[in-house]
Amino acid sequence: MIQQPHSLSEDCARLGRELRLGAPAPEAVLVGALQDPEYARNLFVCRETPSMLHFLLNNPPQPKAIAIAPQQTSAPEHSTLELVSKASKSFWAWTKSGFQTVTDEVYAARLASCTACPKLMTHPEKAAYALVSLNDKICADCGCVVAKKAKLPHETCPASDPQRPGLNRWGELISQ
């Protein structure tokens, strides 16, 4: 079964339910939670403290300004809707894990693999990348921001390792 991408309004409604707001969360809160892991954690920790939650909802982090990189001929063919959907799904998986991240050693090894990969590139001019930091690089295979994806234990590299059949570039088994 093919899952349809979530819309921004659906994700705002879901965040509102998760935070027990009784209404959809404002778009700025969803964007802030996707962009700032500490803000996201604080929202979930403070959902039982109405005054703190109210403060956080009324003071989401300001979106980070980005410089748009020149268009590259090898830009991935991922739509903005697809990228936002993938980021939202990853965000929900991360919340279910209790905001766990990989160890520093695993993160460093994953980033080293990504840095050496020929698929690493500057992000193209797409609205979805307005949510990421100024100099973040992306994977041309999946369109994900590697510095963010590499921290999450539920994420995996989509590229197979040319030197080690059956493993991805992060040295993990490729799921069939």
MARKE-67838 format. One record per residue: chain; x, y, z of N, C-alpha, C in turn; residue in one letter. Coordinates in steps of 0.1 Angstrom, whole numbers, always signed. Layout:
REM MARKE-67838
  kette     nu     nv     nw    cau    cav    caw     cu     cv     cw  rest
      A      X      Y      Z      X      Y      Z      X      Y      Z     a
...
//
This chain:
REM MARKE-67838
  kette     nu     nv     nw    cau    cav    caw     cu     cv     cw  rest
      A     +8    -12     +0     +0     +0     +0     +9    +12     +0     m
      A     +6    +22     -9    +14    +34    -10     +7    +44     -1     i
      A    +16    +50     +8    +11    +60    +17    +11    +74    +11     q
      A     +1    +81    +12     +0    +95     +6     +8   +104    +16     q
      A    +15   +114    +10    +22   +123    +19    +12   +131    +28     p
      A    +16   +135    +40     +8   +143    +49     +8   +157    +44     h
      A     -3   +164    +46     -3   +178    +43     +1   +186    +55     s
      A     +5   +199    +53     +9   +207    +64     -2   +208    +75     l
      A    -14   +210    +70    -26   +211    +79    -28   +198    +87     s
      A    -26   +186    +81    -27   +174    +88    -16   +172    +98     e
      A     -4   +177    +95     +7   +176   +105     +5   +185   +116     d
      A     -1   +197   +114     -4   +207   +124    -15   +201   +133     c
      A    -25   +195   +127    -36   +189   +135    -30   +177   +144     a
      A    -21   +169   +138    -15   +158   +146     -7   +163   +158     r
      A     +1   +174   +155     +9   +179   +166     +0   +185   +177     l
      A    -11   +191   +173    -21   +197   +182    -26   +186   +191     g
      A    -30   +174   +185    -35   +163   +192    -24   +157   +202     r
      A    -12   +156   +197     -1   +151   +205     +2   +160   +217     e
      A     +0   +173   +215     +3   +182   +226    -10   +185   +235     l
      A    -21   +178   +231    -34   +179   +238    -39   +193   +238     r
      A    -38   +200   +226    -42   +214   +225    -57   +216   +223     l
      A    -64   +205   +217    -78   +207   +214    -80   +214   +201     g
      A    -69   +217   +194    -69   +224   +181    -56   +221   +174     a
      A    -55   +224   +161    -42   +222   +154    -31   +231   +160     p
      A    -19   +227   +160     -8   +236   +164     -6   +246   +153     a
      A     -2   +258   +156     +2   +268   +146    +13   +263   +137     p
      A    +13   +267   +124    +23   +263   +115    +37   +266   +120     e
      A    +38   +278   +126    +52   +283   +131    +57   +273   +142     a
      A    +48   +267   +150    +52   +258   +160    +57   +245   +154     v
      A    +49   +240   +144    +54   +228   +137    +67   +230   +130     l
      A    +69   +241   +123    +82   +244   +117    +93   +245   +127     v
      A    +90   +252   +138   +100   +253   +149   +104   +240   +155     g
      A    +94   +231   +156    +97   +217   +162   +105   +209   +152     a
      A   +102   +210   +139   +110   +203   +129   +124   +208   +128     l
      A   +126   +221   +130   +139   +228   +128   +147   +227   +141     q
      A   +141   +227   +152   +149   +228   +165   +145   +217   +174     d
      A   +154   +207   +175   +151   +195   +184   +149   +199   +198     p
      A   +156   +208   +204   +154   +212   +218   +140   +218   +220     e
      A   +135   +226   +210   +122   +232   +211   +111   +221   +211     y
      A   +113   +211   +202   +104   +200   +200   +103   +192   +214     a
      A   +115   +189   +220   +115   +182   +232   +108   +190   +243     r
      A   +110   +203   +243   +104   +211   +254    +89   +212   +252     n
      A    +84   +212   +240    +69   +211   +238    +63   +199   +244     l
      A    +69   +187   +242    +64   +175   +247    +66   +174   +262     f
      A    +77   +179   +267    +79   +178   +282    +69   +188   +289     v
      A    +66   +199   +283    +58   +209   +289    +43   +207   +287     c
      A    +39   +197   +280    +24   +196   +276    +16   +194   +289     r
      A    +22   +190   +300    +14   +188   +313    +15   +201   +321     e
      A    +22   +211   +316    +24   +224   +324    +18   +235   +315     t
      A     +5   +238   +316     -1   +247   +306     +6   +261   +305     p
      A    +11   +266   +316    +17   +280   +314    +30   +279   +306     s
      A    +38   +268   +308    +50   +267   +300    +47   +264   +286     m
      A    +37   +255   +284    +33   +251   +270    +28   +264   +263     l
      A    +20   +271   +269    +14   +284   +264    +26   +293   +259     h
      A    +36   +294   +268    +47   +303   +265    +55   +297   +252     f
      A    +57   +284   +252    +64   +279   +240    +56   +280   +227     l
      A    +43   +278   +228    +34   +279   +216    +34   +294   +211     l
      A    +35   +303   +220    +35   +317   +216    +49   +323   +212     n
      A    +59   +315   +215    +73   +319   +212    +81   +308   +204     n
      A    +76   +304   +193    +84   +294   +185    +97   +300   +180     p
      A   +107   +292   +178   +119   +297   +173   +117   +304   +159     p
      A   +124   +314   +157   +123   +321   +144   +129   +312   +133     q
      A   +123   +311   +121   +128   +303   +111   +142   +308   +107     p
      A   +151   +298   +105   +165   +302   +101   +166   +306    +87     k
      A   +172   +317    +85   +174   +322    +71   +184   +314    +64     a
      A   +182   +312    +51   +191   +304    +43   +195   +311    +31     i
      A   +207   +308    +26   +211   +313    +13   +209   +302     +3     a
      A   +202   +305     -8   +199   +295    -17   +211   +292    -26     i
      A   +215   +279    -26   +226   +275    -34   +223   +276    -49     a
      A   +232   +278    -58   +229   +277    -72   +224   +263    -76     p
      A   +215   +263    -85   +209   +250    -90   +220   +242    -96     q
      A   +220   +229    -92   +230   +220    -97   +223   +210   -107     q
      A   +230   +206   -117   +224   +197   -127   +221   +184   -121     t
      A   +227   +180   -110   +225   +166   -104   +215   +167    -92     s
      A   +207   +177    -92   +198   +179    -81   +188   +167    -80     a
      A   +184   +163    -68   +175   +152    -67   +161   +156    -72     p
      A   +154   +146    -76   +140   +148    -81   +130   +146    -71     e
      A   +132   +152    -59   +122   +150    -48   +114   +162    -47     h
      A   +101   +161    -47    +92   +173    -46    +92   +178    -31     s
      A    +89   +191    -30    +88   +197    -17    +78   +189     -8     t
      A    +67   +185    -13    +57   +178     -6    +63   +164     -1     l
      A    +70   +158    -10    +77   +145     -6    +87   +147     +5     e
      A    +95   +158     +4   +105   +160    +14    +99   +164    +28     l
      A    +89   +172    +28    +82   +176    +40    +75   +164    +46     v
      A    +69   +155    +38    +63   +143    +43    +73   +134    +50     s
      A    +85   +132    +43    +95   +124    +49   +100   +129    +62     k
      A   +102   +143    +63   +107   +149    +75    +96   +148    +86     a
      A    +84   +149    +83    +73   +147    +93    +73   +133    +98     s
      A    +73   +123    +89    +73   +109    +94    +85   +106   +103     k
      A    +97   +112    +99   +109   +110   +107   +107   +116   +121     s
      A   +101   +128   +121    +99   +136   +133    +90   +128   +143     f
      A    +79   +122   +137    +70   +114   +146    +77   +101   +151     w
      A    +85    +95   +143    +93    +83   +147   +102    +87   +158     a
      A   +108    +99   +157   +118   +104   +167   +111   +107   +180     w
      A    +99   +113   +179    +91   +115   +192    +88   +102   +199     t
      A    +83    +92   +191    +80    +79   +197    +92    +73   +204     k
      A   +104    +76   +199   +116    +70   +205   +120    +77   +218     s
      A   +113    +88   +221   +117    +96   +233   +128   +105   +229     g
      A   +129   +109   +217   +139   +118   +212   +153   +113   +213     f
      A   +154   +100   +211   +168    +93   +212   +176    +97   +200     q
      A   +189    +98   +202   +198   +100   +191   +209    +89   +192     t
      A   +217    +87   +181   +227    +77   +181   +239    +82   +190     v
      A   +248    +74   +193   +260    +78   +201   +268    +87   +193     t
      A   +277    +94   +199   +286   +103   +192   +295    +95   +182     d
      A   +299    +83   +186   +308    +75   +177   +300    +71   +165     e
      A   +288    +66   +166   +280    +62   +155   +277    +74   +146     v
      A   +274    +86   +152   +271    +98   +144   +284   +102   +136     y
      A   +295   +102   +142   +308   +105   +135   +310    +96   +124     a
      A   +308    +83   +126   +310    +73   +115   +300    +75   +104     a
      A   +288    +78   +107   +278    +80    +97   +281    +93    +89     r
      A   +285   +103    +96   +288   +116    +89   +301   +114    +80     l
      A   +311   +106    +85   +323   +104    +77   +319    +96    +64     a
      A   +310    +87    +65   +305    +79    +53   +298    +89    +43     s
      A   +290    +97    +49   +283   +107    +40   +292   +117    +34     c
      A   +302   +121    +41   +311   +131    +36   +319   +125    +24     t
      A   +323   +112    +25   +330   +106    +15   +322   +101     +3     a
      A   +309   +102     +4   +300    +97     -6   +298   +107    -18     c
      A   +299   +102    -30   +297   +110    -42   +283   +116    -43     p
      A   +274   +111    -35   +260   +116    -36   +257   +128    -27     k
      A   +267   +132    -19   +266   +144    -11   +266   +156    -19     l
      A   +257   +165    -17   +256   +178    -25   +250   +189    -16     m
      A   +251   +201    -22   +245   +213    -16   +230   +212    -19     t
      A   +222   +216    -10   +207   +215    -13   +203   +224    -24     h
      A   +194   +219    -32   +189   +228    -43   +179   +238    -38     p
      A   +174   +247    -47   +164   +257    -43   +151   +251    -42     e
      A   +147   +247    -30   +134   +241    -28   +129   +246    -14     k
      A   +116   +249    -13   +110   +254     -1   +113   +245    +11     a
      A   +113   +232     +9   +115   +223    +20   +129   +225    +27     a
      A   +138   +230    +20   +152   +232    +26   +153   +245    +33     y
      A   +142   +253    +33   +142   +265    +41   +141   +262    +56     a
      A   +138   +250    +59   +137   +245    +73   +151   +241    +79     l
      A   +161   +240    +71   +174   +235    +75   +184   +247    +77     v
      A   +195   +243    +83   +206   +253    +85   +212   +257    +71     s
      A   +219   +268    +72   +225   +275    +60   +234   +266    +52     l
      A   +243   +258    +58   +253   +251    +51   +251   +236    +51     n
      A   +239   +231    +54   +237   +217    +55   +237   +211    +41     d
      A   +243   +199    +40   +244   +191    +27   +233   +181    +27     k
      A   +229   +177    +15   +219   +166    +14   +224   +154     +7     i
      A   +217   +144     +8   +219   +131     +0   +211   +132    -13     c
      A   +218   +131    -24   +211   +131    -37   +201   +119    -39     a
      A   +204   +108    -32   +195    +96    -33   +182    +99    -27     d
      A   +182   +103    -14   +169   +104     -7   +164   +119     -5     c
      A   +173   +129     -7   +170   +143     -5   +171   +147    +10     g
      A   +175   +138    +19   +175   +142    +33   +188   +150    +36     c
      A   +187   +158    +47   +198   +165    +52   +206   +156    +61     v
      A   +218   +153    +56   +226   +142    +62   +230   +145    +77     v
      A   +233   +157    +80   +237   +160    +94   +225   +158   +104     a
      A   +213   +159    +99   +201   +157   +108   +198   +142   +108     k
      A   +197   +136    +96   +194   +122    +94   +203   +112   +101     k
      A   +216   +115   +101   +226   +107   +107   +225   +106   +122     a
      A   +219   +115   +128   +217   +115   +143   +206   +106   +148     k
      A   +197   +102   +139   +185    +95   +143   +186    +80   +142     l
      A   +184    +73   +153   +186    +58   +152   +176    +51   +143     p
      A   +165    +56   +140   +155    +50   +131   +158    +52   +116     h
      A   +167    +61   +113   +170    +64    +99   +181    +55    +94     e
      A   +182    +53    +81   +192    +45    +74   +197    +51    +61     t
      A   +208    +48    +57   +214    +53    +44   +207    +45    +33     c
      A   +203    +52    +22   +196    +45    +11   +206    +39     +1     p
      A   +218    +43     +2   +228    +39     -9   +236    +26     -4     a
      A   +237    +17    -14   +245     +5    -11   +259     +8    -11     s
      A   +267     +1     -3   +281     +3     -3   +288     -5    -14     d
      A   +295     +1    -23   +301     -6    -35   +312    -16    -31     p
      A   +317    -14    -19   +328    -23    -14   +323    -35     -6     q
      A   +311    -33     +0   +305    -43     +9   +291    -47     +5     r
      A   +289    -57     -4   +276    -61     -8   +267    -64     +4     p
      A   +254    -60     +3   +245    -63    +13   +244    -52    +24     g
      A   +254    -43    +24   +254    -32    +34   +252    -19    +27     l
      A   +247     -9    +35   +246     +4    +30   +259    +12    +33     n
      A   +260    +24    +29   +272    +32    +32   +275    +34    +46     r
      A   +265    +33    +55   +267    +34    +69   +271    +21    +75     w
      A   +273    +11    +67   +277     -2    +72   +266    -10    +79     g
      A   +254     -7    +76   +242    -14    +81   +236    -23    +70     e
      A   +230    -34    +75   +223    -43    +65   +212    -36    +57     l
      A   +212    -38    +45   +202    -33    +36   +189    -41    +38     i
      A   +178    -35    +41   +166    -42    +43   +159    -45    +30     s
      A   +154    -57    +28   +149    -61    +15   +134    -57    +14     q
//
